[in-house]
Amino acid sequence: MTEPTDSDAAAPLRRRLRFRSWHRGTREADLLLGGFADATLDRLDAAQLARYGELLGNEDPDLWDWVTDRTPVPPEADSDVMQLLLDYARSRGRK
Protein backbone atom coordinates (compact mmCIF):
# COMPACT_ATOMS: atom_id res chain seq x y z
CA MET A 1 0.00 0.00 0.00
CA THR A 2 1.07 3.54 -0.54
CA GLU A 3 0.74 6.76 1.37
CA PRO A 4 -2.35 8.91 0.74
CA THR A 5 -2.07 10.62 -2.60
CA ASP A 6 -5.27 12.62 -3.01
CA SER A 7 -3.41 15.14 -5.14
CA ASP A 8 -2.83 12.50 -7.81
CA ALA A 9 -5.03 11.35 -10.66
CA ALA A 10 -6.69 8.73 -8.44
CA ALA A 11 -8.44 11.32 -6.26
CA PRO A 12 -11.63 11.44 -8.38
CA LEU A 13 -11.78 7.64 -8.40
CA ARG A 14 -11.40 7.55 -4.62
CA ARG A 15 -14.29 10.03 -4.28
CA ARG A 16 -16.51 7.94 -6.58
CA LEU A 17 -15.67 4.72 -4.76
CA ARG A 18 -16.33 6.35 -1.38
CA PHE A 19 -19.72 7.59 -2.62
CA ARG A 20 -20.61 4.16 -4.02
CA SER A 21 -19.57 2.57 -0.73
CA TRP A 22 -21.84 4.81 1.33
CA HIS A 23 -24.84 4.56 -1.05
CA ARG A 24 -25.38 0.85 -1.55
CA GLY A 25 -29.07 0.44 -0.85
CA THR A 26 -28.97 -1.43 2.43
CA ARG A 27 -27.97 0.19 5.69
CA GLU A 28 -25.77 -2.74 6.69
CA ALA A 29 -23.80 -2.55 3.45
CA ASP A 30 -23.56 1.24 3.72
CA LEU A 31 -22.05 0.98 7.18
CA LEU A 32 -19.69 -1.85 6.32
CA LEU A 33 -18.46 -0.61 2.95
CA GLY A 34 -18.63 3.09 3.79
CA GLY A 35 -16.64 2.59 6.96
CA PHE A 36 -14.15 0.44 5.08
CA ALA A 37 -13.81 3.08 2.36
CA ASP A 38 -13.23 5.85 4.89
CA ALA A 39 -10.61 3.79 6.70
CA THR A 40 -8.82 2.31 3.71
CA LEU A 41 -9.20 4.03 0.33
CA ASP A 42 -6.51 6.64 0.90
CA ARG A 43 -3.95 3.86 1.35
CA LEU A 44 -4.82 1.84 -1.75
CA ASP A 45 -2.81 2.07 -4.94
CA ALA A 46 -4.41 2.39 -8.38
CA ALA A 47 -4.61 -1.36 -8.98
CA GLN A 48 -6.21 -1.94 -5.59
CA LEU A 49 -8.71 0.85 -6.23
CA ALA A 50 -9.67 -0.90 -9.46
CA ARG A 51 -10.15 -4.20 -7.60
CA TYR A 52 -12.27 -2.43 -4.99
CA GLY A 53 -14.41 -0.97 -7.76
CA GLU A 54 -14.90 -4.48 -9.14
CA LEU A 55 -15.80 -5.72 -5.67
CA LEU A 56 -18.47 -3.01 -5.40
CA GLY A 57 -20.03 -4.47 -8.54
CA ASN A 58 -21.27 -7.41 -6.48
CA GLU A 59 -24.70 -7.48 -4.91
CA ASP A 60 -25.04 -6.48 -1.25
CA PRO A 61 -26.42 -9.88 -0.13
CA ASP A 62 -23.44 -11.64 -1.74
CA LEU A 63 -20.94 -9.30 -0.10
CA TRP A 64 -22.67 -9.68 3.24
CA ASP A 65 -22.69 -13.48 2.96
CA TRP A 66 -18.96 -13.48 2.21
CA VAL A 67 -18.13 -11.16 5.09
CA THR A 68 -20.23 -13.17 7.55
CA ASP A 69 -18.92 -16.55 6.32
CA ARG A 70 -22.36 -17.72 5.19
CA THR A 71 -20.81 -18.55 1.86
CA PRO A 72 -17.16 -18.69 0.81
CA VAL A 73 -15.70 -15.86 -1.21
CA PRO A 74 -15.63 -17.06 -4.83
CA PRO A 75 -12.20 -17.16 -6.46
CA GLU A 76 -13.05 -14.34 -8.87
CA ALA A 77 -13.79 -12.00 -5.92
CA ASP A 78 -10.97 -13.17 -3.67
CA SER A 79 -8.23 -10.54 -3.79
CA ASP A 80 -6.00 -8.56 -1.50
CA VAL A 81 -8.74 -5.94 -1.28
CA MET A 82 -11.34 -8.55 -0.30
CA GLN A 83 -8.96 -9.72 2.41
CA LEU A 84 -8.63 -6.14 3.64
CA LEU A 85 -12.44 -5.92 3.78
CA LEU A 86 -12.65 -9.20 5.69
CA ASP A 87 -9.99 -7.99 8.15
CA TYR A 88 -11.86 -4.70 8.56
CA ALA A 89 -15.13 -6.55 9.23
CA ARG A 90 -13.47 -8.83 11.78
CA SER A 91 -11.94 -5.87 13.57
CA ARG A 92 -15.38 -4.29 13.85
CA GLY A 93 -17.03 -7.46 15.17
CA ARG A 94 -19.07 -8.07 12.01
CA LYS A 95 -17.73 -11.56 11.54
SULURLIN-V870909 format. One record per helix or strand of 2 or more residues. SS is the DSSP state (@ for helix, = for strand). FROM is the first residue (numbers start at 1). TO is the last residue. If there is no record, write none. Layout:
{{SS FROM TO} {SS FROM TO}}
This chain:
{{@ 11 22} {@ 27 43} {@ 46 56} {@ 60 67} {@ 80 91}}
